[in-house]
Amino acid sequence: MAGAEPDQAVDRLPEPDRGVQVGLADRPPRAQAGPRPQPYIDCWADDPEVTLFGAWGPIELGHPAVTSTFRWVGSRFTGHSGGGVENTVVYASGDLAYTVGFEHGPASVDGFPEQEMVIRVTYIYRRFGDEWMLVHRRRYERDRFVRPGQVPARAVRRAEDVLLGCLPEDVVVVQLAPLVPLGAHSALGPVSQDKVISTIRASEVAADPTNALALEAASRRAQARDTPARLTPVRLAAVQRVIRAPQLPDAPGFFAHFGLFGMVTAGRDTGSLGFERSALAGQLEIAIRGVAAAIGPGAQIALTPLSDRGERIAAAVTASLARSAQADLVTDRERQSGRGYYRDLCFKVTAYADGEPREIGDGGFTDWTARLTANAKERLLILGLSTDRLAAFAPPGQGR
């Protein structure tokens, strides 16, 4: 961060250290991954935890896989005439260090004519005894977590504005932080911690706005427990850029980081499924209006009952919303995803773009606020809609 003071004394990497001198100063890493990769390989720690993100190929973990990739890269270089490294940041703290900079120089790859190459790269070092050894390399161009989004920003912003414009006055729009407490995603829903990106400060990068909204809703519900406000549901919404870690297909509509519109409705069990029917009808009306405004009319809502209670909720809401011709409400009892994550009922929101069905969002009932407040009477309905997908599939000029 510009102008920020480090937590402790931070020194430049000592120039005499072999890992720095060989790996960064005298011989560029890219050059040593060229026809003669062994000097560069010798700069890496022989450790099962070393990692490689983007070196003309796949993501790798472990010394054998990483060094094998370097040899494969080296086999593609011919007639390399050297180059250099321009580091813009070189810092060390304790036994860890990192550099950020640019590898540059002329190179011939796969027999093609020699040309100038410039690669933005980050390295992480660890001190082993008296030596700094490489433990991580990340190339910006091939790092899906840090590259800009694929959908034009203005189109995504229009989709966000459309969805927020569909909210009733009693829905509070929250400006969420980009981080949530460590374990928030796996503690609330049965989500593997491998699907989120953790930080070193007991937090993790947001992967779904409904988790943070649920935490806030539970806090507000707990504060209202002994007041008349406990009878009024809490309705919160937010738009947030999120990141999910699993490898995704390289296809339209699949993104490592993307925008989500999230909404939660939290309240108390009022008997006869009154809260559930009202909350579900309210969120589906918002989803239907939002999809219609962003892409066009004709959304499909597929309800999946997960219990007898869910069957009764679905029947009541379907009858209530059937009077509106803006969406097609169907029952999908074959759906398998979401079971164990949702309780009683879940649903999918699908839009049609160029005649093809496009999944836009998902939602359902959870027990998150009941657990967070230690009150079995608490109920929660969540909804998530992809603003990137709405923007990507919108016809030209739609949603303006």
C-alpha positions, -999 to 999 in steps of 0.1 A, spaced: 0 0 0 14 34 -9 26 53 22 19 24 45 45 15 72 55 -22 75 47 -40 107 84 -46 113 118 -36 99 120 -45 63 154 -48 46 164 -51 10 175 -86 0 213 -88 5 229 -86 -29 257 -112 -22 231 -139 -16 233 -166 -43 195 -168 -48 193 -131 -56 226 -127 -74 221 -157 -97 183 -157 -99 177 -120 -103 207 -98 -107 231 -114 -131 211 -139 -150 174 -134 -156 152 -163 -145 136 -165 -179 170 -169 -195 179 -197 -172 147 -214 -180 159 -213 -216 184 -236 -233 204 -241 -200 178 -242 -172 199 -260 -146 215 -228 -130 180 -214 -126 167 -247 -112 195 -246 -87 181 -214 -73 149 -232 -62 144 -248 -29 142 -286 -30 109 -286 -12 74 -302 -18 57 -268 -12 74 -248 -40 48 -235 -65 47 -222 -100 18 -200 -113 22 -194 -150 54 -204 -168 42 -210 -204 22 -239 -190 1 -252 -160 1 -244 -124 25 -267 -106 32 -278 -70 64 -295 -57 100 -295 -68 98 -323 -93 68 -308 -112 82 -273 -111 116 -282 -123 102 -305 -150 82 -275 -163 114 -254 -164 131 -281 -185 101 -282 -209 102 -244 -212 139 -246 -218 134 -270 -247 114 -244 -265 141 -218 -264 167 -216 -292 195 -191 -298 187 -171 -266 211 -142 -263 204 -132 -227 185 -104 -211 179 -88 -177 156 -83 -148 142 -49 -137 129 -53 -101 106 -26 -90 102 -40 -55 127 -61 -35 119 -67 2 127 -91 29 113 -97 64 127 -124 86 132 -155 66 107 -145 38 113 -122 9 96 -112 -24 105 -93 -56 82 -78 -82 96 -68 -115 100 -74 -152 120 -100 -171 131 -87 -204 154 -95 -233 156 -110 -268 145 -146 -272 137 -171 -299 110 -196 -291 100 -227 -310 123 -217 -339 106 -184 -346 127 -153 -352 142 -137 -321 121 -109 -306 121 -88 -274 101 -103 -246 88 -86 -214 72 -106 -186 58 -91 -154 67 -116 -126 66 -120 -88 90 -142 -69 88 -153 -33 120 -165 -15 127 -183 18 159 -183 37 175 -217 42 205 -213 64 226 -185 48 209 -188 14 178 -173 -1 160 -199 -23 131 -195 -46 98 -210 -35 72 -194 -57 69 -177 -91 38 -160 -105 34 -146 -140 8 -119 -142 -5 -127 -177 -13 -163 -167 -27 -157 -132 -64 -158 -135 -68 -144 -100 -52 -110 -107 -60 -104 -144 -88 -79 -152 -123 -93 -157 -134 -105 -191 -167 -86 -192 -165 -48 -199 -167 -29 -167 -194 -4 -179 -216 -33 -189 -212 -49 -154 -219 -16 -138 -251 -12 -158 -262 -47 -146 -255 -37 -110 -275 -5 -113 -304 -24 -128 -305 -49 -100 -302 -23 -73 -329 -3 -90 -353 -32 -86 -350 -32 -48 -379 -20 -26 -372 8 -2 -370 -15 29 -340 -33 15 -308 -19 30 -279 -19 5 -246 -27 23 -211 -18 12 -193 -50 20 -156 -54 28 -136 -75 3 -126 -99 32 -145 -120 56 -133 -138 88 -112 -169 81 -134 -199 77 -166 -179 72 -175 -198 40 -168 -233 52 -183 -227 87 -217 -214 74 -221 -237 43 -204 -270 36 -179 -254 13 -143 -267 11 -117 -243 23 -98 -251 -10 -125 -231 -29 -115 -198 -12 -84 -178 -10 -71 -173 26 -49 -145 38 -22 -145 64 -43 -122 87 -70 -146 99 -93 -136 70 -102 -148 35 -112 -132 3 -149 -130 -3 -163 -158 -24 -200 -151 -20 -216 -119 -7 -244 -138 10 -220 -151 37 -210 -116 48 -246 -104 45 -257 -133 67 -231 -123 94 -245 -88 93 -281 -99 93 -274 -122 123 -258 -93 142 -288 -70 135 -312 -98 145 -294 -104 177 -294 -67 186 -332 -66 180 -339 -98 200 -356 -81 230 -371 -52 211 -403 -48 189 -379 -47 159 -375 -85 162 -408 -89 144 -396 -70 114 -374 -90 89 -340 -77 80 -335 -74 43 -300 -67 31 -284 -65 -4 -250 -59 -18 -229 -61 -50 -194 -75 -45 -165 -87 -66 -156 -122 -55 -130 -149 -62 -133 -186 -63 -103 -209 -64 -112 -240 -83 -101 -244 -119 -129 -234 -142 -136 -242 -179 -122 -218 -204 -156 -209 -218 -179 -179 -220 -196 -172 -187 -170 -188 -165 -147 -165 -145 -122 -168 -117 -134 -135 -102 -168 -120 -110 -194 -97 -96 -224 -110 -76 -255 -93 -65 -264 -109 -31 -295 -105 -10 -306 -120 23 -339 -119 41 -336 -128 78 -366 -130 102 -384 -150 128 -406 -181 123 -441 -167 123 -459 -200 120 -478 -215 90 -447 -209 68 -456 -172 67 -421 -159 68 -409 -184 42 -437 -177 17 -433 -139 20 -395 -140 18 -393 -163 -12 -420 -144 -31 -402 -111 -24 -368 -123 -36 -381 -140 -67 -400 -109 -77 -367 -89 -75 -349 -116 -95 -376 -117 -122 -377 -79 -125 -339 -77 -125 -334 -103 -152 -361 -88 -174 -346 -53 -171 -310 -65 -178 -316 -92 -205 -353 -92 -213 -385 -110 -202 -388 -147 -201 -367 -158 -171 -373 -193 -156 -374 -200 -119 -368 -236 -110 -379 -245 -75 -365 -276 -58 -383 -287 -27 -360 -305 -2 -386 -314 24 -423 -315 30 -421 -279 42 -404 -271 10 -432 -287 -10 -457 -265 7 -436 -233 3 -432 -241 -34 -469 -247 -40 -479 -215 -22 -454 -192 -39 -460 -208 -74 -497 -201 -70 -489 -165 -58 -465 -157 -87 -484 -175 -114 -505 -144 -119 -474 -127 -133 -465 -136 -169 -429 -123 -166 -414 -156 -156 -419 -193 -160 -421 -211 -126 -413 -248 -127 -405 -275 -102 -372 -294 -105 -371 -323 -81 -342 -339 -99 -317 -312 -90 -288 -326 -69 -266 -296 -64 -273 -276 -33 -286 -305 -12 -269 -303 22 -262 -266 16 -298 -254 15 -327 -264 38 -363 -270 28 -361 -254 -7 -337 -240 -32 -341 -225 -66 -322 -215 -98 -327 -184 -119 -322 -189 -157 -324 -164 -185 -326 -169 -222 -300 -153 -244 -301 -159 -282 -326 -187 -274 -301 -205 -251 -307 -210 -214 -281 -192 -192 -279 -198 -155 -278 -164 -138 -283 -172 -101 -292 -194 -73 -307 -192 -38 -325 -210 -10 -332 -213 27 -303 -219 51 -299 -222 89 -270 -197 91 -287 -171 112 -302 -197 134 -268 -210 142 -251 -176 144 -277 -164 169 -282 -197 187 -320 -193 180 -338 -221 162 -367 -198 154 -345 -176 131 -350 -181 94 -328 -170 64 -333 -169 27 -303 -160 4 -301 -151 -33 -271 -146 -56 -272 -133 -92 -241 -130 -114 -237 -94 -126 -210 -105 -150 -233 -131 -166 -262 -106 -168 -238 -82 -185 -222 -108 -208 -255 -121 -221 -274 -88 -223 -284 -77 -259 -266 -45 -270 -282 -15 -254 -302 -36 -229 -303 -24 -193 -293 11 -201 
